[in-house]
Amino acid sequence: MDKLIFIVDDNDANLTMAASALEADYKVLTMPSAQKMFALLEKKKPDLILLDIEMPDMTGLEAIVILKENPQNSGIPVLFITGWSDDKLISDAKKLGALDVINKPIVKSVLLENVKKYV
């Protein structure tokens, strides 16, 4: 359980669901915004970030651009979580550096399977 995963989502229910799905196998830190993620990145480096696309203040797409521009953080794998099923949005997410996109509502087995691919 030494792998650290950041879960970034503005919805408490999504944070709770994703954390409960992963905490038996990983160390999990949840945060409600990309701003909180960036503040925590100054202190801790996760092995993977699960990042919601649709958030107020800063979207996941905006956040991944900033993340990937920083050489210290650019190698951190990112999986997006979204309620959208728009092919263009998913394509854009991957072009910006996301490894994959997981659809909401989160299904525990799908989340675990995807996380295990990259951690």
C-alpha positions in Angstrom: 0.0 0.0 0.0 2.9 2.4 -0.7 1.4 3.8 -3.9 -0.2 7.3 -3.5 -3.2 8.3 -5.5 -4.7 11.8 -5.6 -8.4 12.0 -6.3 -9.6 15.5 -7.4 -13.3 16.1 -7.7 -15.7 18.8 -6.6 -18.4 16.3 -5.7 -18.0 14.7 -2.2 -20.0 11.6 -3.2 -17.5 10.9 -6.0 -14.5 11.5 -3.8 -16.0 9.1 -1.2 -16.8 6.4 -3.8 -13.4 6.5 -5.5 -11.5 6.6 -2.2 -13.5 3.6 -0.8 -12.8 1.7 -4.0 -9.1 2.2 -3.8 -8.1 2.6 -0.1 -7.7 -1.1 0.5 -4.8 -1.2 -2.1 -3.5 2.3 -2.2 -2.8 5.3 -0.1 -5.5 7.8 -1.2 -5.7 11.6 -0.7 -8.9 13.4 -1.8 -9.2 17.0 -2.7 -12.2 19.1 -3.9 -10.3 21.3 -6.4 -7.3 21.6 -8.8 -6.0 24.5 -6.7 -5.8 22.1 -3.6 -4.1 19.5 -5.8 -1.4 22.0 -6.9 -0.9 23.1 -3.3 -0.4 19.5 -2.2 1.9 18.7 -5.1 4.4 21.0 -3.5 4.7 18.6 -0.6 3.8 15.1 -2.0 4.1 13.4 -5.4 1.4 10.9 -6.2 1.9 7.8 -8.4 -1.4 8.7 -10.2 -3.9 11.5 -10.3 -7.7 10.8 -10.8 -8.9 14.2 -12.1 -12.5 15.3 -12.7 -12.9 17.2 -15.9 -15.9 19.4 -15.0 -15.1 21.5 -11.9 -15.7 25.1 -11.0 -12.8 27.6 -10.9 -10.4 25.3 -12.9 -11.5 22.4 -15.1 -9.5 19.2 -15.2 -8.5 20.1 -18.8 -7.0 23.4 -17.6 -5.3 21.7 -14.7 -3.6 19.0 -16.8 -2.1 21.6 -19.0 -0.5 23.3 -16.0 0.5 20.0 -14.5 2.2 18.8 -17.7 4.0 22.2 -18.2 5.9 21.7 -14.9 8.9 19.4 -15.4 8.6 18.2 -11.7 5.0 17.0 -12.3 4.9 16.2 -16.0 5.5 12.5 -15.5 2.7 11.9 -13.1 0.0 9.7 -14.8 -3.5 11.2 -15.0 -6.8 9.5 -15.5 -9.8 11.7 -16.0 -13.1 11.0 -14.4 -16.2 12.5 -16.2 -19.9 12.3 -16.5 -19.6 13.4 -20.1 -19.4 10.9 -22.9 -18.5 13.3 -25.7 -15.9 11.7 -28.0 -14.3 15.1 -28.7 -13.8 15.8 -25.0 -12.3 12.4 -24.5 -10.0 12.9 -27.5 -9.0 16.3 -26.2 -8.3 14.9 -22.7 -5.9 12.3 -24.2 -4.2 14.9 -26.4 -3.5 16.9 -23.3 -1.7 14.0 -21.7 -4.4 11.9 -19.9 -3.8 8.2 -20.1 -7.5 7.4 -20.2 -11.0 8.6 -19.2 -13.3 6.8 -16.7 -17.0 7.5 -16.9 -19.2 8.5 -14.0 -21.0 7.1 -12.2 -17.9 5.4 -11.0 -18.0 1.6 -11.0 -15.6 0.2 -8.4 -14.3 -2.7 -10.6 -13.7 -0.4 -13.6 -11.9 2.1 -11.5 -9.7 -0.6 -9.9 -8.9 -2.1 -13.3 -7.9 1.2 -14.8 -5.8 2.3 -11.9 -4.0 -1.1 -11.8 -3.0 -0.6 -15.5 -1.0 2.5 -14.7 0.2 2.2 -11.1 
